[in-house]
Amino acid sequence: MGTTSQQVEYRLVGVGRWTKGLKHLLKPGDPVVIGRHSACSIVLTSGPNPNSDLDAISRQHAVIEEDPKQGWRIRDNGSVNGTALLRGGFPPAMKLSAGVYEQLQDSDVIEFAETDQFSLEYQVISTGEEIRNPTVESHTHKLIASNSLCLQLVYKGAARQVAELDERGISIGRGNPQAKSSPEIWLEIPGLEENHCYGTVALENGAAVLHCEDSLLLNLKTIRPGKKVTLTDGDLLTIEDRPELSLIFLDPKTIRPRNLSDLLAGTDRITVGTSEQNSCRVIHPSLSREHAIIWREGGKLFIQDLHTTNGTTVNGQRIQDAATLNPGATFSLGRLPFLADPDCWAATVAPGTVDVRFVKVSVEIAGKLRLRGVSFSAGQR
């Protein structure tokens, strides 16, 4: 008697805060539309409690459908805040180009609108098999703050090594620990044989250029050995058979400083971090849950670091406790730069005058969220 081939099923399983408990079986010929509109195949909602993150989800955010030859694939449906993919469930998340299909692989995690609050895991399992637990419990990756061009090796969501780029260049792989005379910096990839190199990153006319020597994925797309590619801030390098490892290229000079007055918005005290408990929530992988306190007192402006991993710097110097911010001072929370602009010291509005403020205004036009959580203030005159 011949053997019967094992049948498999393709499922989407909720792994985010607002998608936990969601289970959806993918059926051939039945595309899945995901969004907040009630007519979608999978409707993303915040449950019985209101949740501001829901504003980030478009009405028809993304589509998953089957390619008869290659299997299930996903595309962002031109959403305002984007769709991202975590290969094998391991961070960091890679944002998808709108309208461009990306093939799904077992254990991939899909994040919607740059938040892991709404995320789904794609699972390929034997028919009748119980749904697996998520590969990774938390999908927020953590970076190491650096003021220079650098590559960071991320393992299961956390940066483990950082190599700053200079004229010596960086080799990606595992060097010979006995070869002390090599001018290159090695960013060590665990589990490789000695002197195996996937590629090198070198400075050419001030830009970081990758010279590929072995098969690598750049932003989930294969680059061939021998090819040269100029890297830009946030580029993601991965090794196809090592989804738990990835490399992120960072260029802090391309991040424009943000005015501090935008965060203060007329208040005298704010707490900043990734947690929802902060009065000013800023989501970025280099920030801690409770990162810093900024306050005004007696006409002066102060900032205090809350003993964070990546720290707070004022005018290039890392602070250990509280520091004064003078007009024109630059400071960084993790790797996010800010400017203490003059509006931080704007005079208090006199009684009887009128100013106007919009707080967290969202505007939807033609079914798409054009503005999300925008705050604006206009003072007297």
C-alpha positions in Angstrom: 0.0 0.0 0.0 1.2 3.5 -0.8 1.7 6.1 1.9 -0.6 9.1 2.1 1.2 12.5 2.0 0.6 14.5 5.1 -1.8 17.4 4.6 -1.0 20.8 6.0 -3.1 23.9 6.9 -2.2 27.5 6.8 -3.4 29.7 9.7 -3.2 33.2 11.0 -3.0 33.4 14.8 -3.2 36.6 16.8 -0.1 37.4 18.9 -0.6 41.1 19.6 -2.3 42.7 22.5 -5.5 43.4 20.5 -5.4 40.2 18.4 -4.8 37.6 21.0 -7.3 34.7 20.6 -7.8 35.4 16.9 -7.6 32.3 14.7 -8.2 32.3 11.0 -7.9 29.3 8.6 -6.6 30.3 5.1 -8.6 28.7 2.3 -7.5 28.3 -1.3 -9.2 30.9 -3.6 -10.4 33.0 -0.6 -8.3 36.2 -0.2 -8.2 37.7 3.2 -8.7 41.4 3.6 -7.4 42.8 6.9 -8.4 46.2 8.3 -10.8 48.1 10.6 -13.8 48.2 8.3 -16.6 45.8 9.3 -16.6 44.2 5.9 -13.0 42.9 6.1 -12.3 39.2 6.5 -10.3 40.0 9.6 -11.5 43.1 11.5 -8.9 44.7 13.7 -10.6 46.2 16.7 -9.5 47.3 20.2 -12.2 45.2 22.0 -14.6 46.7 24.6 -12.1 49.4 25.6 -11.2 52.4 23.4 -7.7 52.3 22.1 -5.9 55.1 20.3 -3.7 52.6 18.4 -6.8 51.6 16.4 -6.7 55.0 14.6 -3.5 53.8 13.0 -5.2 50.9 11.2 -6.6 51.7 7.7 -10.1 50.6 6.7 -8.6 48.0 4.3 -5.1 47.8 5.5 -3.6 44.6 3.9 -4.5 41.6 1.8 -3.3 38.0 2.1 -4.0 35.7 -0.9 -2.7 32.5 -2.4 -0.3 32.2 -5.4 -1.0 28.7 -6.8 2.7 28.2 -7.6 4.4 29.9 -4.6 1.9 29.8 -1.8 0.4 32.4 0.4 1.6 36.0 0.2 0.8 39.4 1.6 0.7 43.0 0.3 0.1 46.3 2.0 -3.0 47.8 0.5 -1.7 51.4 0.4 -2.3 51.9 4.1 -1.4 55.2 5.7 0.8 53.6 8.5 2.2 50.6 6.7 2.5 46.8 7.2 5.7 45.1 8.4 7.0 41.5 8.4 9.2 39.7 10.9 10.9 36.7 9.3 10.5 33.7 11.5 8.9 35.9 14.1 12.3 37.5 15.0 12.7 41.3 15.1 13.4 43.7 13.6 10.3 44.3 11.6 10.7 45.1 7.9 8.2 47.5 6.4 6.6 46.3 3.1 6.3 48.5 0.0 2.7 49.3 -0.8 1.2 47.1 -3.4 4.2 44.8 -3.6 3.6 41.1 -2.7 5.9 39.3 -0.2 5.8 35.5 0.2 4.9 34.3 3.7 7.0 31.7 5.5 6.2 29.5 8.5 6.3 31.5 11.8 6.5 34.9 10.0 4.8 37.6 12.1 2.9 40.4 10.5 2.7 43.8 12.2 0.2 46.5 11.2 0.8 50.2 11.5 4.2 50.1 13.1 2.9 48.6 16.4 3.0 45.1 17.8 -0.4 45.8 19.4 -2.0 44.4 16.2 0.1 41.4 14.9 -0.6 38.0 13.4 1.6 34.9 13.1 1.5 32.9 9.9 1.6 29.1 10.7 2.1 26.1 8.5 0.9 23.1 10.5 -0.3 19.5 10.0 -4.0 19.1 9.6 -5.6 18.8 13.0 -2.4 19.9 14.9 -2.9 22.3 17.8 -2.0 25.9 17.1 1.5 26.7 18.3 2.5 29.3 20.8 4.1 32.4 19.3 7.8 32.1 18.4 8.6 35.3 20.2 6.6 36.8 23.0 7.6 40.4 22.4 8.4 41.7 18.9 9.8 45.1 19.9 13.5 45.2 19.0 16.1 47.0 21.1 19.0 49.0 19.7 22.2 50.4 21.1 22.5 54.2 20.9 25.4 55.3 18.8 26.3 58.7 17.3 28.3 57.2 14.4 27.6 55.2 11.3 27.3 51.6 12.6 26.1 48.1 12.1 24.3 46.4 15.0 23.9 42.6 15.3 20.4 41.8 16.6 19.7 38.4 18.1 16.1 37.5 19.0 15.0 41.1 19.2 17.9 42.7 21.1 21.1 44.3 19.8 24.1 42.2 21.1 27.0 43.9 19.2 27.7 47.2 17.6 30.5 48.0 15.1 31.1 51.6 14.3 32.1 52.3 10.7 35.4 54.0 10.0 38.1 53.9 7.3 39.0 50.3 8.3 35.6 49.0 7.2 33.5 46.2 8.7 33.5 42.5 7.8 30.3 40.6 8.4 31.1 37.0 9.6 33.5 35.3 11.9 37.1 36.3 11.9 40.2 34.4 13.1 40.7 35.5 16.7 44.5 34.8 16.3 44.8 37.3 13.4 45.4 40.5 15.4 47.0 42.3 12.5 43.9 42.5 10.3 42.9 46.2 9.8 39.2 45.3 9.5 36.5 45.3 12.2 34.7 42.0 12.4 31.1 41.9 13.4 31.0 38.3 14.7 28.2 36.1 13.5 27.8 33.2 16.0 27.9 29.6 14.7 30.1 30.2 11.6 33.4 28.7 10.8 36.4 31.0 11.2 37.2 33.5 8.4 33.8 33.0 6.8 32.6 36.4 5.5 29.2 37.3 4.1 30.3 40.8 3.0 32.1 43.9 3.9 30.9 47.5 4.5 33.3 50.2 3.6 33.3 54.0 3.4 33.3 55.3 -0.1 33.0 59.1 -0.6 31.4 59.4 2.8 28.7 56.8 2.1 28.5 53.2 3.5 28.7 50.7 0.7 28.1 47.0 1.1 30.2 44.5 -0.9 28.3 41.3 -0.9 30.4 38.1 -0.8 27.8 35.5 0.2 24.0 35.3 -0.1 22.4 38.0 2.0 19.0 39.6 2.1 18.7 43.4 2.1 15.3 44.5 3.3 14.0 40.9 2.6 15.3 41.0 -1.0 18.2 38.7 -2.1 21.4 40.4 -3.2 23.9 38.4 -5.3 27.5 37.8 -4.4 29.7 40.4 -6.0 27.1 43.2 -6.0 27.7 46.6 -4.3 24.8 48.4 -2.6 24.8 51.8 -0.8 23.2 51.5 2.6 20.8 54.0 4.2 19.6 54.4 7.7 17.4 51.5 8.9 18.5 49.1 6.2 18.1 45.5 7.4 20.5 42.7 6.5 19.5 39.1 7.2 21.0 35.6 6.5 18.3 33.4 4.9 18.9 30.3 7.1 19.5 32.3 10.3 16.2 34.2 10.9 17.0 34.8 14.5 20.0 37.0 13.5 19.9 40.3 11.6 22.0 43.3 11.1 20.7 46.9 11.1 22.6 49.8 9.6 22.2 53.1 11.4 23.1 56.6 10.2 22.2 59.0 13.0 23.1 62.1 10.9 20.1 61.5 8.7 17.7 61.8 11.6 16.5 65.4 11.8 16.2 66.9 15.3 12.6 67.4 16.5 11.6 70.6 18.4 11.1 70.0 22.1 8.1 72.4 22.2 6.2 69.9 20.0 6.3 67.5 22.9 5.7 70.0 25.7 2.6 71.4 23.9 1.9 74.0 26.6 2.4 71.6 29.6 5.0 72.1 32.3 5.9 68.5 32.9 6.0 65.4 30.7 7.3 61.8 31.0 8.7 60.3 27.8 9.0 56.6 26.9 7.5 53.7 25.0 5.0 52.7 27.7 1.4 53.8 27.5 1.7 55.2 31.0 3.8 58.1 29.8 2.2 61.5 29.2 4.2 61.6 26.0 4.5 58.2 24.4 7.2 57.9 21.8 7.8 54.4 20.3 11.3 53.8 19.2 13.6 50.7 19.7 16.3 52.8 21.4 14.0 54.1 24.1 13.1 52.5 27.4 9.6 52.1 28.7 10.1 55.1 31.1 13.0 57.0 29.5 13.0 60.6 30.8 11.2 63.4 32.6 11.2 67.0 31.2 9.8 69.9 33.2 9.7 73.7 33.5 10.3 75.4 36.8 11.0 79.0 37.7 11.6 80.0 34.1 14.1 77.2 33.6 13.9 73.9 31.7 15.2 70.6 33.1 15.6 67.0 31.9 16.2 63.8 33.9 17.2 60.4 32.6 15.5 57.5 34.3 18.5 55.2 34.4 17.9 53.9 30.9 19.9 51.5 28.9 20.7 53.8 25.9 20.8 56.9 28.0 20.1 60.6 27.5 22.7 63.0 26.2 22.7 66.8 26.4 25.0 68.6 24.0 26.8 65.3 23.3 27.4 64.4 26.9 25.5 61.6 28.6 23.8 62.6 31.8 23.4 60.4 34.8 20.7 62.4 36.6 19.1 65.8 36.0 20.5 68.6 33.8 19.4 72.1 32.7 18.4 72.7 29.1 19.4 76.1 27.8 17.9 77.7 24.7 19.4 76.1 21.6 20.7 73.0 23.4 20.6 69.7 21.6 19.8 66.5 23.4 19.1 62.9 22.5 16.8 60.3 24.0 18.4 57.0 23.0 19.2 57.8 19.3 16.4 60.3 18.8 17.7 63.9 18.6 15.8 66.9 19.9 16.3 70.7 19.9 15.4 72.9 22.9 13.8 75.6 20.6 12.9 79.1 21.8 9.1 78.2 22.0 9.9 76.1 25.1 10.3 79.4 26.9 7.4 81.2 25.3 5.7 83.7 27.7 2.5 82.6 29.4 -0.6 83.9 27.7 -2.1 86.9 29.6 -5.6 86.6 31.1 -8.4 87.5 28.7 -6.5 86.5 25.5 -7.3 83.4 23.5 -5.2 80.7 22.1 -6.3 77.6 20.1 -5.0 74.1 20.6 -5.9 70.8 18.8 -4.9 67.7 20.7 -4.6 64.3 19.0 -6.8 65.2 16.0 -7.4 62.4 13.4 -8.9 63.1 10.0 -10.2 60.5 7.6 -10.8 61.4 3.9 -12.1 58.9 1.3 -11.7 56.0 3.6 -8.0 56.7 4.5 -6.6 58.2 7.6 -4.8 61.3 6.4 -3.9 62.7 9.8 -3.3 60.6 12.9 -3.1 62.0 16.4 -1.9 65.5 15.3 -1.5 68.2 17.9 -1.3 71.9 17.1 -1.4 75.1 19.0 -1.8 78.8 17.9 -1.0 81.4 20.5 -2.4 85.0 20.9 -2.0 87.2 17.8 
